[in-house]
Structure formats: structure tokens, C-alpha cells
Amino acid sequence: MEPIHLSDYLAPDSIELSLKSKSKDQVLEELVGMLPIDPNSRGIALELVLSREKLGSTGIGKGIAIPHVRSTIFPNIILAYGRSDKGIAFDSVDQGLVHHFFLVASPPIDPSNLYHPILAKIVQLVRLAKNRKKLVEIDSKAELLNLIDELTA
């Protein structure tokens, strides 16, 4: 299998290094708003993400959340990344504030079969404290794209 590069699924327009949101619902709306999808589908996408969150928080602890959703409104797998310097209460498993958000959106049936491997790559990226520190230190979208490929190679 070819190596997975997260940057292949994350467009620069889908990156925000200074989120404006102050609540869980706001950050999910901000992330969905960055996805390269039909603007008429954004409301449905947000409803789906919020519904998924009600099943259980995707805040995995250590300042990280990986909200994810599958729907026919997504023609292929796409990602959005947002960073909040202040942090957002997100009902994380450790009850801590979340600073890094990786939204994964996918069609329900993914012909590439990469949905779970991409989620695993994100976990690989954020599991080490030194990598989370590097995410805090980046200053540009280009740096983020380079960093995530370097750290998950």
C-alpha cells in the first residue's frame, strides 16, 4: 500500500491556525465551514458532525479532538485543521481544553479504504508530546502541511 500523506487530504483553505470559536458547537461550525464542499451542504454537514458528537466526544485528551463524519455529501475524504491558543471546552476524555482539532469527513463507502488509516495517522501524529509541541510552534499553513507529512512518514 502507498504511504498515506495527510497533506493530500488537507487543503490550505481548510487550515485555521487561530480559531475564533469559543465553544464546542462554534468550533465544529468553523471547521465544517472550511471544508471544500458545496456551500448548500454545510448545514447538513454541521448537523451530522453535531449528531456524531452527541454519541460521544471526539476529544481524545491531551488537547486534541478528532471529530469525524461520514455522509454522501462528501465525494471523497477531506480534512480540516484548526488550532485554538486559548483552548475550548470539548467534553474531552481528560476534561482538558482542546487546542488542536482535526475534522475528518468521508463518504459512507470509501473506495480507497483510507478512512481508518487516516484516523490512525492523525493519532500517530498527536500521541507524542514533542509533536503536539511542534503543532503549537508552527506559524504558517505551509509549515503545518510539511510538519504533518514529516511526522507521519
C-alpha positions as CSV (number, residue, x, y, z in Angstrom):
1,M,0.0,0.0,0.0
2,E,1.2,3.5,-0.8
3,P,2.2,5.7,2.1
4,I,-0.6,8.0,3.3
5,H,0.2,11.7,3.3
6,L,-2.3,13.7,5.3
7,S,-1.5,16.8,3.3
8,D,-3.1,15.1,0.3
9,Y,-6.5,15.5,2.1
10,L,-5.9,18.8,3.8
11,A,-6.1,21.9,1.6
12,P,-4.5,25.2,2.8
13,D,-8.0,26.8,2.8
14,S,-9.0,24.1,5.3
15,I,-6.5,25.2,7.9
16,E,-7.0,27.8,10.5
17,L,-4.1,28.5,12.9
18,S,-6.1,30.9,15.0
19,L,-9.7,29.7,15.5
20,K,-12.2,32.4,16.6
21,S,-14.6,29.9,18.2
22,K,-15.2,29.9,22.0
23,S,-17.5,26.8,22.3
24,K,-17.7,23.2,21.1
25,D,-20.6,23.9,18.7
26,Q,-18.9,27.1,17.3
27,V,-15.6,25.3,16.6
28,L,-17.4,22.5,14.8
29,E,-19.2,25.0,12.7
30,E,-16.0,26.8,12.0
31,L,-14.3,23.6,10.9
32,V,-17.2,22.5,8.7
33,G,-17.1,26.0,7.1
34,M,-13.5,25.3,6.0
35,L,-14.3,22.1,4.2
36,P,-14.2,22.3,0.4
37,I,-17.8,21.3,-0.1
38,D,-20.9,22.8,-1.7
39,P,-21.9,25.7,0.5
40,N,-25.5,24.4,0.3
41,S,-24.3,21.2,2.1
42,R,-22.7,23.0,5.0
43,G,-25.8,23.0,7.2
44,I,-26.3,19.2,6.7
45,A,-22.6,18.6,7.3
46,L,-22.7,20.5,10.6
47,E,-25.9,18.7,11.7
48,L,-24.1,15.4,11.1
49,V,-21.0,16.4,12.9
50,L,-23.0,17.6,15.9
51,S,-25.1,14.4,15.9
52,R,-21.8,12.3,15.9
53,E,-20.5,14.4,18.9
54,K,-23.7,13.6,20.8
55,L,-22.8,9.9,20.6
56,G,-19.6,10.6,22.5
57,S,-17.0,13.3,22.5
58,T,-14.2,13.0,19.9
59,G,-12.0,14.9,22.3
60,I,-9.3,12.3,22.9
61,G,-7.4,14.1,25.6
62,K,-4.1,16.0,25.7
63,G,-5.6,19.0,23.9
64,I,-6.7,17.0,20.8
65,A,-10.1,16.4,19.2
66,I,-10.7,14.4,16.1
67,P,-14.3,14.9,15.1
68,H,-15.3,12.7,12.2
69,V,-18.3,12.2,10.0
70,R,-19.4,10.0,7.1
71,S,-22.0,11.1,4.5
72,T,-22.9,11.0,0.9
73,I,-22.4,14.8,0.8
74,F,-18.6,14.2,0.9
75,P,-17.4,12.9,-2.5
76,N,-14.1,11.8,-1.1
77,I,-12.1,12.0,2.2
78,I,-11.3,15.6,3.2
79,L,-9.8,17.1,6.4
80,A,-9.8,20.4,8.2
81,Y,-7.4,21.5,10.9
82,G,-7.9,24.3,13.4
83,R,-5.8,25.5,16.3
84,S,-7.1,27.4,19.4
85,D,-4.4,29.0,21.5
86,K,-6.8,29.6,24.5
87,G,-8.4,26.1,24.1
88,I,-12.0,25.1,24.0
89,A,-14.0,23.0,26.4
90,F,-14.9,20.0,24.4
91,D,-16.0,17.3,26.9
92,S,-12.7,15.6,26.3
93,V,-11.9,12.3,28.0
94,D,-9.4,14.0,30.3
95,Q,-11.8,17.0,30.7
96,G,-9.0,19.3,29.5
97,L,-9.3,22.1,27.0
98,V,-8.8,21.3,23.3
99,H,-6.2,23.2,21.3
100,H,-6.0,21.1,18.1
101,F,-8.9,20.0,16.0
102,F,-8.7,17.6,13.1
103,L,-12.0,17.1,11.3
104,V,-12.2,14.0,9.1
105,A,-15.1,13.9,6.6
106,S,-15.7,10.9,4.3
107,P,-18.2,9.3,2.1
108,P,-20.0,6.4,3.8
109,I,-18.4,3.9,1.5
110,D,-14.8,4.9,0.9
111,P,-13.5,3.1,-2.2
112,S,-9.9,4.0,-1.2
113,N,-10.5,2.3,2.1
114,L,-8.4,5.0,3.9
115,Y,-10.9,6.4,6.5
116,H,-9.5,4.3,9.4
117,P,-5.8,4.6,8.3
118,I,-6.2,8.4,8.1
119,L,-7.7,8.5,11.6
120,A,-4.8,6.3,12.7
121,K,-2.2,8.7,11.1
122,I,-3.7,11.6,13.0
123,V,-3.5,9.7,16.2
124,Q,0.1,8.8,15.3
125,L,0.8,12.5,14.8
126,V,-0.6,13.7,18.1
127,R,0.3,10.9,20.5
128,L,3.8,12.2,21.3
129,A,4.2,15.3,23.4
130,K,7.0,16.6,21.2
131,N,4.7,16.5,18.2
132,R,2.0,18.4,20.0
133,K,4.5,21.0,21.0
134,K,5.6,21.4,17.3
135,L,1.9,21.9,16.3
136,V,1.8,24.8,18.8
137,E,5.0,26.3,17.3
138,I,4.1,26.4,13.6
139,D,3.4,29.8,12.1
140,S,2.1,29.0,8.7
141,K,-0.2,26.7,6.8
142,A,2.8,25.5,4.7
143,E,4.7,24.7,7.9
144,L,1.7,22.6,9.1
145,L,1.5,20.6,5.9
146,N,5.2,19.9,5.9
147,L,5.2,19.0,9.6
148,I,2.3,16.5,9.4
149,D,3.9,14.7,6.5
150,E,7.3,14.7,8.2
151,L,5.9,13.4,11.5
152,T,3.8,10.7,9.9
153,A,6.1,9.4,7.2
